[in-house]
Amino acid sequence: MAYTCKNCGAVADAPGHLCNPCGEAENCSFCGSHKVEHSHMCKDKLSAMKYVCGGCGRVAMEDKHLCKPTPIG
């Protein structure tokens, strides 16, 4: 299922990749936490992030999940 950001209209396969997702809740694929919020960031998930959004500050593993991606590091 695709999720859509209520702020900028970006689309992603998981709600954690969007700053304000609209779609069904699901378990975190990294820690298994149930019904995670869009701001959920477990330790394993944070270490896997490679990009940060220059617009909203969200982080993601792939640049396509952010509005204004900038490499971390």
Distance bins in CASP14 RR format, pairs under 12 A and 6 or more apart:
PFRMAT RR
TARGET T0000
AUTHOR 0000-0000-0000
RMODE 2
METHOD distances of the structure
MODEL  1
1 11 0 0 0 0 0 1 0 0 0 0 0
1 12 0 0 0 0 0 1 0 0 0 0 0
1 13 1 0 0 1 0 0 0 0 0 0 0
1 14 0 0 0 0 1 0 0 0 0 0 0
1 15 0 0 0 0 1 0 0 0 0 0 0
1 21 0 0 0 0 0 1 0 0 0 0 0
1 22 0 0 0 0 0 1 0 0 0 0 0
1 23 1 0 0 1 0 0 0 0 0 0 0
1 24 1 0 0 1 0 0 0 0 0 0 0
1 25 0 0 0 0 0 1 0 0 0 0 0
1 26 0 0 0 0 1 0 0 0 0 0 0
2 9 0 0 0 0 0 1 0 0 0 0 0
2 10 0 0 0 0 0 1 0 0 0 0 0
2 11 1 0 1 0 0 0 0 0 0 0 0
2 12 1 0 0 1 0 0 0 0 0 0 0
2 13 1 0 0 1 0 0 0 0 0 0 0
2 14 0 0 0 0 1 0 0 0 0 0 0
2 15 0 0 0 0 0 1 0 0 0 0 0
2 17 0 0 0 0 0 1 0 0 0 0 0
2 18 0 0 0 0 0 1 0 0 0 0 0
2 21 0 0 0 0 0 1 0 0 0 0 0
2 22 0 0 0 0 1 0 0 0 0 0 0
2 23 0 0 0 0 1 0 0 0 0 0 0
2 24 0 0 0 0 0 1 0 0 0 0 0
2 65 0 0 0 0 0 1 0 0 0 0 0
3 9 0 0 0 0 0 1 0 0 0 0 0
3 10 0 0 0 0 1 0 0 0 0 0 0
3 11 1 0 0 1 0 0 0 0 0 0 0
3 12 1 0 1 0 0 0 0 0 0 0 0
3 13 1 0 0 1 0 0 0 0 0 0 0
3 14 1 0 0 1 0 0 0 0 0 0 0
3 15 1 0 1 0 0 0 0 0 0 0 0
3 16 1 0 0 1 0 0 0 0 0 0 0
3 17 1 0 0 1 0 0 0 0 0 0 0
3 18 1 0 1 0 0 0 0 0 0 0 0
3 19 0 0 0 0 0 1 0 0 0 0 0
3 20 0 0 0 0 0 1 0 0 0 0 0
3 21 1 0 1 0 0 0 0 0 0 0 0
3 22 1 0 0 1 0 0 0 0 0 0 0
3 23 1 0 1 0 0 0 0 0 0 0 0
3 24 0 0 0 0 1 0 0 0 0 0 0
3 25 0 0 0 0 0 1 0 0 0 0 0
3 26 0 0 0 0 1 0 0 0 0 0 0
3 38 0 0 0 0 1 0 0 0 0 0 0
3 65 0 0 0 0 0 1 0 0 0 0 0
4 10 1 0 0 1 0 0 0 0 0 0 0
4 11 1 0 1 0 0 0 0 0 0 0 0
4 12 0 0 0 0 1 0 0 0 0 0 0
4 13 0 0 0 0 0 1 0 0 0 0 0
4 15 0 0 0 0 1 0 0 0 0 0 0
4 17 0 0 0 0 0 1 0 0 0 0 0
4 18 1 0 0 1 0 0 0 0 0 0 0
4 19 0 0 0 0 0 1 0 0 0 0 0
4 20 0 0 0 0 1 0 0 0 0 0 0
4 21 1 0 0 1 0 0 0 0 0 0 0
4 22 1 0 1 0 0 0 0 0 0 0 0
4 23 1 0 0 1 0 0 0 0 0 0 0
4 24 0 0 0 0 0 1 0 0 0 0 0
4 38 0 0 0 0 0 1 0 0 0 0 0
5 11 1 0 0 1 0 0 0 0 0 0 0
5 12 1 0 0 1 0 0 0 0 0 0 0
5 15 0 0 0 0 1 0 0 0 0 0 0
5 16 0 0 0 0 0 1 0 0 0 0 0
5 17 0 0 0 0 1 0 0 0 0 0 0
5 18 1 0 1 0 0 0 0 0 0 0 0
5 19 1 0 1 0 0 0 0 0 0 0 0
5 20 1 0 1 0 0 0 0 0 0 0 0
5 21 1 0 0 1 0 0 0 0 0 0 0
5 22 1 0 0 1 0 0 0 0 0 0 0
5 23 0 0 0 0 0 1 0 0 0 0 0
5 38 0 0 0 0 1 0 0 0 0 0 0
5 53 0 0 0 0 0 1 0 0 0 0 0
5 55 0 0 0 0 0 1 0 0 0 0 0
5 56 0 0 0 0 1 0 0 0 0 0 0
5 58 0 0 0 0 1 0 0 0 0 0 0
5 60 0 0 0 0 0 1 0 0 0 0 0
5 65 0 0 0 0 1 0 0 0 0 0 0
5 66 0 0 0 0 1 0 0 0 0 0 0
5 67 0 0 0 0 1 0 0 0 0 0 0
6 15 0 0 0 0 0 1 0 0 0 0 0
6 18 0 0 0 0 1 0 0 0 0 0 0
6 19 0 0 0 0 1 0 0 0 0 0 0
6 20 1 0 1 0 0 0 0 0 0 0 0
6 21 1 0 0 1 0 0 0 0 0 0 0
6 22 1 0 1 0 0 0 0 0 0 0 0
6 23 0 0 0 0 1 0 0 0 0 0 0
6 38 0 0 0 0 1 0 0 0 0 0 0
6 56 0 0 0 0 0 1 0 0 0 0 0
7 18 0 0 0 0 1 0 0 0 0 0 0
7 19 1 0 1 0 0 0 0 0 0 0 0
7 20 1 0 1 0 0 0 0 0 0 0 0
7 21 0 0 0 0 1 0 0 0 0 0 0
7 22 0 0 0 0 1 0 0 0 0 0 0
7 38 0 0 0 0 0 1 0 0 0 0 0
7 53 0 0 0 0 0 1 0 0 0 0 0
7 55 0 0 0 0 1 0 0 0 0 0 0
7 56 1 0 0 1 0 0 0 0 0 0 0
7 57 0 0 0 0 0 1 0 0 0 0 0
7 58 0 0 0 0 0 1 0 0 0 0 0
7 66 0 0 0 0 0 1 0 0 0 0 0
7 67 0 0 0 0 1 0 0 0 0 0 0
8 18 0 0 0 0 1 0 0 0 0 0 0
8 19 1 0 0 1 0 0 0 0 0 0 0
8 20 0 0 0 0 1 0 0 0 0 0 0
8 21 0 0 0 0 0 1 0 0 0 0 0
8 22 0 0 0 0 0 1 0 0 0 0 0
8 53 0 0 0 0 1 0 0 0 0 0 0
8 54 0 0 0 0 0 1 0 0 0 0 0
8 55 0 0 0 0 1 0 0 0 0 0 0
8 56 1 0 0 1 0 0 0 0 0 0 0
8 58 0 0 0 0 0 1 0 0 0 0 0
8 65 0 0 0 0 0 1 0 0 0 0 0
8 66 0 0 0 0 1 0 0 0 0 0 0
8 67 1 0 1 0 0 0 0 0 0 0 0
8 68 0 0 0 0 1 0 0 0 0 0 0
9 18 0 0 0 0 1 0 0 0 0 0 0
9 19 0 0 0 0 1 0 0 0 0 0 0
9 20 0 0 0 0 1 0 0 0 0 0 0
9 21 0 0 0 0 0 1 0 0 0 0 0
9 22 0 0 0 0 1 0 0 0 0 0 0
9 56 0 0 0 0 0 1 0 0 0 0 0
9 67 0 0 0 0 1 0 0 0 0 0 0
10 16 0 0 0 0 0 1 0 0 0 0 0
10 17 0 0 0 0 1 0 0 0 0 0 0
10 18 1 0 1 0 0 0 0 0 0 0 0
10 19 0 0 0 0 1 0 0 0 0 0 0
10 20 0 0 0 0 1 0 0 0 0 0 0
10 21 0 0 0 0 1 0 0 0 0 0 0
10 22 0 0 0 0 0 1 0 0 0 0 0
10 53 0 0 0 0 1 0 0 0 0 0 0
10 55 0 0 0 0 0 1 0 0 0 0 0
10 56 0 0 0 0 1 0 0 0 0 0 0
10 58 0 0 0 0 1 0 0 0 0 0 0
10 60 0 0 0 0 0 1 0 0 0 0 0
10 62 0 0 0 0 0 1 0 0 0 0 0
10 63 0 0 0 0 0 1 0 0 0 0 0
10 64 0 0 0 0 1 0 0 0 0 0 0
10 65 1 0 0 1 0 0 0 0 0 0 0
10 66 1 0 0 1 0 0 0 0 0 0 0
10 67 1 0 1 0 0 0 0 0 0 0 0
10 68 0 0 0 0 0 1 0 0 0 0 0
10 69 0 0 0 0 0 1 0 0 0 0 0
11 17 0 0 0 0 1 0 0 0 0 0 0
11 18 0 0 0 0 1 0 0 0 0 0 0
11 21 0 0 0 0 1 0 0 0 0 0 0
11 22 0 0 0 0 0 1 0 0 0 0 0
11 23 0 0 0 0 0 1 0 0 0 0 0
11 64 0 0 0 0 1 0 0 0 0 0 0
11 65 0 0 0 0 1 0 0 0 0 0 0
11 66 0 0 0 0 0 1 0 0 0 0 0
11 67 0 0 0 0 0 1 0 0 0 0 0
12 18 1 0 1 0 0 0 0 0 0 0 0
12 19 0 0 0 0 0 1 0 0 0 0 0
12 20 0 0 0 0 0 1 0 0 0 0 0
12 21 1 0 0 1 0 0 0 0 0 0 0
12 22 0 0 0 0 0 1 0 0 0 0 0
12 23 0 0 0 0 0 1 0 0 0 0 0
12 26 0 0 0 0 0 1 0 0 0 0 0
12 38 0 0 0 0 0 1 0 0 0 0 0
12 58 0 0 0 0 0 1 0 0 0 0 0
12 60 0 0 0 0 1 0 0 0 0 0 0
12 61 0 0 0 0 0 1 0 0 0 0 0
12 62 0 0 0 0 1 0 0 0 0 0 0
12 63 0 0 0 0 0 1 0 0 0 0 0
12 64 0 0 0 0 1 0 0 0 0 0 0
12 65 1 0 1 0 0 0 0 0 0 0 0
12 66 0 0 0 0 1 0 0 0 0 0 0
12 67 0 0 0 0 0 1 0 0 0 0 0
13 21 0 0 0 0 0 1 0 0 0 0 0
13 23 0 0 0 0 0 1 0 0 0 0 0
13 26 0 0 0 0 0 1 0 0 0 0 0
13 29 0 0 0 0 0 1 0 0 0 0 0
13 60 0 0 0 0 0 1 0 0 0 0 0
13 61 0 0 0 0 0 1 0 0 0 0 0
13 62 0 0 0 0 0 1 0 0 0 0 0
13 64 0 0 0 0 0 1 0 0 0 0 0
13 65 0 0 0 0 1 0 0 0 0 0 0
14 21 0 0 0 0 1 0 0 0 0 0 0
14 23 0 0 0 0 0 1 0 0 0 0 0
14 24 0 0 0 0 0 1 0 0 0 0 0
14 25 0 0 0 0 0 1 0 0 0 0 0
14 26 1 0 0 1 0 0 0 0 0 0 0
14 27 0 0 0 0 0 1 0 0 0 0 0
14 28 0 0 0 0 1 0 0 0 0 0 0
14 29 1 0 0 1 0 0 0 0 0 0 0
14 30 0 0 0 0 0 1 0 0 0 0 0
14 36 0 0 0 0 1 0 0 0 0 0 0
14 38 0 0 0 0 0 1 0 0 0 0 0
14 40 0 0 0 0 0 1 0 0 0 0 0
14 45 0 0 0 0 0 1 0 0 0 0 0
14 60 0 0 0 0 1 0 0 0 0 0 0
14 61 0 0 0 0 1 0 0 0 0 0 0
14 62 0 0 0 0 0 1 0 0 0 0 0
14 65 0 0 0 0 1 0 0 0 0 0 0
15 21 1 1 0 0 0 0 0 0 0 0 0
15 22 0 0 0 0 1 0 0 0 0 0 0
15 23 1 0 0 1 0 0 0 0 0 0 0
15 24 0 0 0 0 1 0 0 0 0 0 0
15 25 1 0 0 1 0 0 0 0 0 0 0
15 26 1 0 0 1 0 0 0 0 0 0 0
15 27 0 0 0 0 0 1 0 0 0 0 0
15 28 0 0 0 0 1 0 0 0 0 0 0
15 29 0 0 0 0 0 1 0 0 0 0 0
15 35 0 0 0 0 0 1 0 0 0 0 0
15 36 1 0 0 1 0 0 0 0 0 0 0
15 37 0 0 0 0 1 0 0 0 0 0 0
15 38 1 0 1 0 0 0 0 0 0 0 0
15 39 0 0 0 0 0 1 0 0 0 0 0
15 40 0 0 0 0 1 0 0 0 0 0 0
15 58 0 0 0 0 0 1 0 0 0 0 0
15 60 0 0 0 0 0 1 0 0 0 0 0
15 65 0 0 0 0 0 1 0 0 0 0 0
16 23 0 0 0 0 0 1 0 0 0 0 0
16 25 0 0 0 0 0 1 0 0 0 0 0
16 26 0 0 0 0 1 0 0 0 0 0 0
16 27 0 0 0 0 0 1 0 0 0 0 0
16 28 0 0 0 0 1 0 0 0 0 0 0
16 29 0 0 0 0 1 0 0 0 0 0 0
16 30 0 0 0 0 0 1 0 0 0 0 0
16 33 0 0 0 0 0 1 0 0 0 0 0
16 36 1 0 0 1 0 0 0 0 0 0 0
16 37 0 0 0 0 1 0 0 0 0 0 0
16 38 1 0 1 0 0 0 0 0 0 0 0
16 39 0 0 0 0 1 0 0 0 0 0 0
16 40 1 0 0 1 0 0 0 0 0 0 0
16 41 0 0 0 0 1 0 0 0 0 0 0
16 42 0 0 0 0 0 1 0 0 0 0 0
16 45 0 0 0 0 1 0 0 0 0 0 0
16 49 0 0 0 0 0 1 0 0 0 0 0
16 58 0 0 0 0 1 0 0 0 0 0 0
16 59 0 0 0 0 1 0 0 0 0 0 0
16 60 0 0 0 0 1 0 0 0 0 0 0
16 61 0 0 0 0 0 1 0 0 0 0 0
16 65 0 0 0 0 1 0 0 0 0 0 0
16 66 0 0 0 0 0 1 0 0 0 0 0
17 26 0 0 0 0 0 1 0 0 0 0 0
17 29 0 0 0 0 0 1 0 0 0 0 0
17 36 0 0 0 0 0 1 0 0 0 0 0
17 38 0 0 0 0 1 0 0 0 0 0 0
17 39 0 0 0 0 0 1 0 0 0 0 0
17 40 0 0 0 0 0 1 0 0 0 0 0
17 41 0 0 0 0 0 1 0 0 0 0 0
17 45 0 0 0 0 0 1 0 0 0 0 0
17 48 0 0 0 0 0 1 0 0 0 0 0
17 49 0 0 0 0 0 1 0 0 0 0 0
17 51 0 0 0 0 0 1 0 0 0 0 0
17 53 0 0 0 0 0 1 0 0 0 0 0
17 56 0 0 0 0 0 1 0 0 0 0 0
17 58 1 0 0 1 0 0 0 0 0 0 0
17 59 0 0 0 0 1 0 0 0 0 0 0
17 60 1 0 1 0 0 0 0 0 0 0 0
17 61 0 0 0 0 1 0 0 0 0 0 0
17 62 1 0 0 1 0 0 0 0 0 0 0
17 63 0 0 0 0 0 1 0 0 0 0 0
17 64 0 0 0 0 1 0 0 0 0 0 0
17 65 1 1 0 0 0 0 0 0 0 0 0
17 66 1 0 0 1 0 0 0 0 0 0 0
17 67 0 0 0 0 0 1 0 0 0 0 0
17 69 0 0 0 0 0 1 0 0 0 0 0
18 37 0 0 0 0 0 1 0 0 0 0 0
18 38 1 0 0 1 0 0 0 0 0 0 0
18 39 0 0 0 0 0 1 0 0 0 0 0
18 40 0 0 0 0 0 1 0 0 0 0 0
18 53 0 0 0 0 1 0 0 0 0 0 0
18 56 0 0 0 0 1 0 0 0 0 0 0
18 57 0 0 0 0 0 1 0 0 0 0 0
18 58 1 0 0 1 0 0 0 0 0 0 0
18 59 0 0 0 0 0 1 0 0 0 0 0
18 60 0 0 0 0 1 0 0 0 0 0 0
18 64 0 0 0 0 0 1 0 0 0 0 0
18 65 1 0 0 1 0 0 0 0 0 0 0
18 66 0 0 0 0 1 0 0 0 0 0 0
18 67 0 0 0 0 1 0 0 0 0 0 0
19 37 0 0 0 0 0 1 0 0 0 0 0
19 38 1 0 0 1 0 0 0 0 0 0 0
19 39 0 0 0 0 1 0 0 0 0 0 0
19 52 0 0 0 0 0 1 0 0 0 0 0
19 53 1 0 0 1 0 0 0 0 0 0 0
19 54 0 0 0 0 0 1 0 0 0 0 0
19 55 0 0 0 0 1 0 0 0 0 0 0
19 56 1 0 1 0 0 0 0 0 0 0 0
19 57 1 0 0 1 0 0 0 0 0 0 0
19 58 1 0 1 0 0 0 0 0 0 0 0
19 59 0 0 0 0 0 1 0 0 0 0 0
19 60 0 0 0 0 0 1 0 0 0 0 0
19 65 0 0 0 0 0 1 0 0 0 0 0
19 66 0 0 0 0 1 0 0 0 0 0 0
19 67 1 0 0 1 0 0 0 0 0 0 0
19 68 0 0 0 0 0 1 0 0 0 0 0
20 37 0 0 0 0 0 1 0 0 0 0 0
20 38 1 0 0 1 0 0 0 0 0 0 0
20 39 0 0 0 0 1 0 0 0 0 0 0
20 53 0 0 0 0 0 1 0 0 0 0 0
20 56 0 0 0 0 1 0 0 0 0 0 0
20 58 0 0 0 0 1 0 0 0 0 0 0
20 67 0 0 0 0 0 1 0 0 0 0 0
21 36 0 0 0 0 0 1 0 0 0 0 0
21 37 0 0 0 0 1 0 0 0 0 0 0
21 38 1 0 1 0 0 0 0 0 0 0 0
21 39 0 0 0 0 0 1 0 0 0 0 0
21 40 0 0 0 0 0 1 0 0 0 0 0
21 58 0 0 0 0 0 1 0 0 0 0 0
21 65 0 0 0 0 0 1 0 0 0 0 0
22 38 0 0 0 0 1 0 0 0 0 0 0
23 35 0 0 0 0 0 1 0 0 0 0 0
23 38 0 0 0 0 0 1 0 0 0 0 0
24 35 0 0 0 0 1 0 0 0 0 0 0
24 36 0 0 0 0 0 1 0 0 0 0 0
25 33 0 0 0 0 0 1 0 0 0 0 0
25 34 1 0 0 1 0 0 0 0 0 0 0
25 35 1 0 1 0 0 0 0 0 0 0 0
25 36 1 0 0 1 0 0 0 0 0 0 0
25 37 0 0 0 0 1 0 0 0 0 0 0
25 38 0 0 0 0 1 0 0 0 0 0 0
25 40 0 0 0 0 0 1 0 0 0 0 0
26 32 0 0 0 0 1 0 0 0 0 0 0
26 33 0 0 0 0 0 1 0 0 0 0 0
26 34 0 0 0 0 1 0 0 0 0 0 0
26 35 1 0 0 1 0 0 0 0 0 0 0
26 36 1 0 0 1 0 0 0 0 0 0 0
26 37 0 0 0 0 0 1 0 0 0 0 0
26 38 0 0 0 0 0 1 0 0 0 0 0
26 40 0 0 0 0 0 1 0 0 0 0 0
27 33 1 0 0 1 0 0 0 0 0 0 0
27 34 1 0 1 0 0 0 0 0 0 0 0
27 35 1 0 0 1 0 0 0 0 0 0 0
27 36 1 0 0 1 0 0 0 0 0 0 0
27 40 0 0 0 0 0 1 0 0 0 0 0
27 42 0 0 0 0 0 1 0 0 0 0 0
28 34 0 0 0 0 1 0 0 0 0 0 0
28 35 0 0 0 0 1 0 0 0 0 0 0
28 36 1 0 1 0 0 0 0 0 0 0 0
28 37 0 0 0 0 0 1 0 0 0 0 0
28 38 0 0 0 0 0 1 0 0 0 0 0
28 39 0 0 0 0 0 1 0 0 0 0 0
28 40 1 0 0 1 0 0 0 0 0 0 0
28 41 0 0 0 0 1 0 0 0 0 0 0
28 42 1 0 0 1 0 0 0 0 0 0 0
28 43 0 0 0 0 0 1 0 0 0 0 0
28 44 0 0 0 0 1 0 0 0 0 0 0
28 45 1 0 0 1 0 0 0 0 0 0 0
28 46 0 0 0 0 0 1 0 0 0 0 0
28 48 0 0 0 0 0 1 0 0 0 0 0
29 36 0 0 0 0 1 0 0 0 0 0 0
29 40 0 0 0 0 0 1 0 0 0 0 0
29 42 0 0 0 0 0 1 0 0 0 0 0
29 44 0 0 0 0 1 0 0 0 0 0 0
29 45 0 0 0 0 1 0 0 0 0 0 0
29 48 0 0 0 0 0 1 0 0 0 0 0
29 61 0 0 0 0 0 1 0 0 0 0 0
30 36 0 0 0 0 1 0 0 0 0 0 0
30 40 0 0 0 0 1 0 0 0 0 0 0
30 41 0 0 0 0 1 0 0 0 0 0 0
30 42 1 0 1 0 0 0 0 0 0 0 0
30 43 0 0 0 0 1 0 0 0 0 0 0
30 44 1 0 1 0 0 0 0 0 0 0 0
30 45 1 0 1 0 0 0 0 0 0 0 0
30 46 0 0 0 0 1 0 0 0 0 0 0
30 47 0 0 0 0 1 0 0 0 0 0 0
30 48 1 0 0 1 0 0 0 0 0 0 0
30 49 0 0 0 0 0 1 0 0 0 0 0
30 61 0 0 0 0 0 1 0 0 0 0 0
31 40 0 0 0 0 1 0 0 0 0 0 0
31 41 0 0 0 0 1 0 0 0 0 0 0
31 42 1 1 0 0 0 0 0 0 0 0 0
31 43 1 0 0 1 0 0 0 0 0 0 0
31 44 1 0 0 1 0 0 0 0 0 0 0
31 45 1 0 0 1 0 0 0 0 0 0 0
31 46 0 0 0 0 0 1 0 0 0 0 0
31 47 0 0 0 0 0 1 0 0 0 0 0
31 48 0 0 0 0 0 1 0 0 0 0 0
32 40 0 0 0 0 0 1 0 0 0 0 0
32 42 0 0 0 0 1 0 0 0 0 0 0
32 44 0 0 0 0 1 0 0 0 0 0 0
32 45 0 0 0 0 0 1 0 0 0 0 0
33 40 1 0 0 1 0 0 0 0 0 0 0
33 41 0 0 0 0 0 1 0 0 0 0 0
33 42 1 0 0 1 0 0 0 0 0 0 0
33 43 0 0 0 0 0 1 0 0 0 0 0
33 44 0 0 0 0 0 1 0 0 0 0 0
33 45 0 0 0 0 1 0 0 0 0 0 0
34 40 0 0 0 0 0 1 0 0 0 0 0
36 42 0 0 0 0 1 0 0 0 0 0 0
36 45 0 0 0 0 1 0 0 0 0 0 0
38 56 0 0 0 0 0 1 0 0 0 0 0
38 58 0 0 0 0 1 0 0 0 0 0 0
38 59 0 0 0 0 0 1 0 0 0 0 0
38 60 0 0 0 0 0 1 0 0 0 0 0
39 45 0 0 0 0 0 1 0 0 0 0 0
39 46 0 0 0 0 0 1 0 0 0 0 0
39 56 0 0 0 0 0 1 0 0 0 0 0
39 57 0 0 0 0 0 1 0 0 0 0 0
39 58 0 0 0 0 1 0 0 0 0 0 0
39 59 0 0 0 0 0 1 0 0 0 0 0
40 46 0 0 0 0 0 1 0 0 0 0 0
40 58 0 0 0 0 0 1 0 0 0 0 0
40 59 0 0 0 0 0 1 0 0 0 0 0
41 47 0 0 0 0 0 1 0 0 0 0 0
41 48 0 0 0 0 0 1 0 0 0 0 0
41 49 0 0 0 0 1 0 0 0 0 0 0
41 52 0 0 0 0 0 1 0 0 0 0 0
41 57 0 0 0 0 0 1 0 0 0 0 0
41 58 0 0 0 0 1 0 0 0 0 0 0
41 59 1 0 0 1 0 0 0 0 0 0 0
41 60 0 0 0 0 0 1 0 0 0 0 0
42 48 0 0 0 0 0 1 0 0 0 0 0
42 49 0 0 0 0 0 1 0 0 0 0 0
43 49 0 0 0 0 0 1 0 0 0 0 0
44 61 0 0 0 0 0 1 0 0 0 0 0
45 58 0 0 0 0 0 1 0 0 0 0 0
45 59 0 0 0 0 1 0 0 0 0 0 0
45 60 0 0 0 0 0 1 0 0 0 0 0
45 61 0 0 0 0 1 0 0 0 0 0 0
46 52 0 0 0 0 0 1 0 0 0 0 0
46 58 0 0 0 0 0 1 0 0 0 0 0
46 59 1 0 0 1 0 0 0 0 0 0 0
46 60 0 0 0 0 0 1 0 0 0 0 0
46 61 0 0 0 0 0 1 0 0 0 0 0
46 72 0 0 0 0 0 1 0 0 0 0 0
47 59 0 0 0 0 0 1 0 0 0 0 0
47 61 0 0 0 0 0 1 0 0 0 0 0
47 72 0 0 0 0 0 1 0 0 0 0 0
48 59 0 0 0 0 1 0 0 0 0 0 0
48 60 0 0 0 0 1 0 0 0 0 0 0
48 61 1 0 1 0 0 0 0 0 0 0 0
48 62 0 0 0 0 0 1 0 0 0 0 0
48 72 0 0 0 0 0 1 0 0 0 0 0
49 57 0 0 0 0 0 1 0 0 0 0 0
49 58 0 0 0 0 1 0 0 0 0 0 0
49 59 1 0 1 0 0 0 0 0 0 0 0
49 60 1 0 0 1 0 0 0 0 0 0 0
49 61 1 0 0 1 0 0 0 0 0 0 0
49 62 0 0 0 0 1 0 0 0 0 0 0
49 63 0 0 0 0 0 1 0 0 0 0 0
49 65 0 0 0 0 0 1 0 0 0 0 0
49 66 0 0 0 0 0 1 0 0 0 0 0
49 69 0 0 0 0 0 1 0 0 0 0 0
49 70 0 0 0 0 0 1 0 0 0 0 0
49 71 0 0 0 0 0 1 0 0 0 0 0
49 72 1 0 0 1 0 0 0 0 0 0 0
49 73 0 0 0 0 0 1 0 0 0 0 0
50 59 0 0 0 0 1 0 0 0 0 0 0
50 60 1 0 0 1 0 0 0 0 0 0 0
50 61 1 0 1 0 0 0 0 0 0 0 0
50 62 1 0 0 1 0 0 0 0 0 0 0
50 63 1 0 0 1 0 0 0 0 0 0 0
50 64 0 0 0 0 0 1 0 0 0 0 0
50 65 0 0 0 0 0 1 0 0 0 0 0
50 66 0 0 0 0 0 1 0 0 0 0 0
50 69 0 0 0 0 1 0 0 0 0 0 0
50 70 0 0 0 0 0 1 0 0 0 0 0
50 71 1 0 0 1 0 0 0 0 0 0 0
50 72 1 0 1 0 0 0 0 0 0 0 0
50 73 0 0 0 0 1 0 0 0 0 0 0
51 57 0 0 0 0 0 1 0 0 0 0 0
51 58 0 0 0 0 1 0 0 0 0 0 0
51 59 1 0 0 1 0 0 0 0 0 0 0
51 60 1 0 1 0 0 0 0 0 0 0 0
51 61 1 0 0 1 0 0 0 0 0 0 0
51 62 1 0 0 1 0 0 0 0 0 0 0
51 63 1 0 1 0 0 0 0 0 0 0 0
51 64 0 0 0 0 1 0 0 0 0 0 0
51 65 1 0 0 1 0 0 0 0 0 0 0
51 66 1 0 1 0 0 0 0 0 0 0 0
51 67 0 0 0 0 0 1 0 0 0 0 0
51 68 0 0 0 0 1 0 0 0 0 0 0
51 69 1 0 1 0 0 0 0 0 0 0 0
51 70 1 0 0 1 0 0 0 0 0 0 0
51 71 1 0 1 0 0 0 0 0 0 0 0
51 72 1 0 0 1 0 0 0 0 0 0 0
51 73 0 0 0 0 1 0 0 0 0 0 0
52 58 1 0 0 1 0 0 0 0 0 0 0
52 59 1 0 1 0 0 0 0 0 0 0 0
52 60 1 0 0 1 0 0 0 0 0 0 0
52 61 0 0 0 0 0 1 0 0 0 0 0
52 63 0 0 0 0 0 1 0 0 0 0 0
52 65 0 0 0 0 0 1 0 0 0 0 0
52 66 1 0 0 1 0 0 0 0 0 0 0
52 67 0 0 0 0 0 1 0 0 0 0 0
52 68 0 0 0 0 1 0 0 0 0 0 0
52 69 1 0 0 1 0 0 0 0 0 0 0
52 70 1 0 1 0 0 0 0 0 0 0 0
52 71 0 0 0 0 1 0 0 0 0 0 0
52 72 1 0 1 0 0 0 0 0 0 0 0
52 73 0 0 0 0 1 0 0 0 0 0 0
53 59 1 0 0 1 0 0 0 0 0 0 0
53 60 1 0 0 1 0 0 0 0 0 0 0
53 62 0 0 0 0 0 1 0 0 0 0 0
53 63 0 0 0 0 1 0 0 0 0 0 0
53 64 0 0 0 0 0 1 0 0 0 0 0
53 65 0 0 0 0 1 0 0 0 0 0 0
53 66 1 1 0 0 0 0 0 0 0 0 0
53 67 1 0 1 0 0 0 0 0 0 0 0
53 68 1 0 1 0 0 0 0 0 0 0 0
53 69 1 0 0 1 0 0 0 0 0 0 0
53 70 1 0 0 1 0 0 0 0 0 0 0
53 71 0 0 0 0 0 1 0 0 0 0 0
53 72 0 0 0 0 0 1 0 0 0 0 0
54 60 0 0 0 0 0 1 0 0 0 0 0
54 63 0 0 0 0 0 1 0 0 0 0 0
54 66 1 0 0 1 0 0 0 0 0 0 0
54 67 1 0 0 1 0 0 0 0 0 0 0
54 68 1 0 1 0 0 0 0 0 0 0 0
54 69 1 0 0 1 0 0 0 0 0 0 0
54 70 1 0 1 0 0 0 0 0 0 0 0
54 71 0 0 0 0 0 1 0 0 0 0 0
54 72 0 0 0 0 0 1 0 0 0 0 0
55 66 0 0 0 0 1 0 0 0 0 0 0
55 67 1 0 0 1 0 0 0 0 0 0 0
55 68 1 0 1 0 0 0 0 0 0 0 0
55 69 0 0 0 0 1 0 0 0 0 0 0
55 70 0 0 0 0 1 0 0 0 0 0 0
56 65 0 0 0 0 0 1 0 0 0 0 0
56 66 0 0 0 0 1 0 0 0 0 0 0
56 67 1 0 0 1 0 0 0 0 0 0 0
56 68 0 0 0 0 1 0 0 0 0 0 0
56 69 0 0 0 0 0 1 0 0 0 0 0
56 70 0 0 0 0 0 1 0 0 0 0 0
57 66 0 0 0 0 1 0 0 0 0 0 0
57 67 0 0 0 0 1 0 0 0 0 0 0
57 68 0 0 0 0 1 0 0 0 0 0 0
57 69 0 0 0 0 0 1 0 0 0 0 0
57 70 0 0 0 0 1 0 0 0 0 0 0
57 72 0 0 0 0 0 1 0 0 0 0 0
58 65 0 0 0 0 1 0 0 0 0 0 0
58 66 1 0 0 1 0 0 0 0 0 0 0
58 67 0 0 0 0 1 0 0 0 0 0 0
58 68 0 0 0 0 0 1 0 0 0 0 0
58 69 0 0 0 0 1 0 0 0 0 0 0
58 70 0 0 0 0 0 1 0 0 0 0 0
58 72 0 0 0 0 0 1 0 0 0 0 0
59 65 0 0 0 0 1 0 0 0 0 0 0
59 66 0 0 0 0 1 0 0 0 0 0 0
59 69 0 0 0 0 1 0 0 0 0 0 0
59 70 0 0 0 0 0 1 0 0 0 0 0
59 71 0 0 0 0 0 1 0 0 0 0 0
59 72 1 0 0 1 0 0 0 0 0 0 0
59 73 0 0 0 0 0 1 0 0 0 0 0
60 66 1 0 1 0 0 0 0 0 0 0 0
60 67 0 0 0 0 0 1 0 0 0 0 0
60 68 0 0 0 0 0 1 0 0 0 0 0
60 69 1 0 0 1 0 0 0 0 0 0 0
60 70 0 0 0 0 0 1 0 0 0 0 0
60 71 0 0 0 0 0 1 0 0 0 0 0
60 72 0 0 0 0 1 0 0 0 0 0 0
61 69 0 0 0 0 0 1 0 0 0 0 0
61 71 0 0 0 0 0 1 0 0 0 0 0
61 72 0 0 0 0 0 1 0 0 0 0 0
62 69 0 0 0 0 1 0 0 0 0 0 0
62 71 0 0 0 0 0 1 0 0 0 0 0
63 69 1 1 0 0 0 0 0 0 0 0 0
63 70 0 0 0 0 1 0 0 0 0 0 0
63 71 1 0 0 1 0 0 0 0 0 0 0
63 72 0 0 0 0 0 1 0 0 0 0 0
66 72 0 0 0 0 0 1 0 0 0 0 0
END
